[in-house]
């Protein structure tokens, strides 16, 4: 599944086999976000799914920073 552009955000849903896998993924995303000082909105839902929304709030739109973060998340 590719990232979708929706309301000035890049959005993607990730599905895992277990709650633990989903939570581990959230923590890995958090590590990347901290290193980049660029923090997405992260939603853990339906026990095994993670929805991520990325935007550059200071610009009010999707920027290259968002695409770079999305690429790094996809490499996990």
C-alpha angles and dihedrals in degrees: 000000000000128000112269125214109231128162096337092314136103105228133191136163121214122198124203136184096243143019090247092056091050092049092048089053091052090053092050090050089050091055092053092046092052092050091051094038086227113119125198127202107256126196123186107200143161087024094273107042132086123197117197127195120189129189139143100247094191090059097036091228146064112290138180088268088064094050091048092051091047090052092051092048090051089056092061 
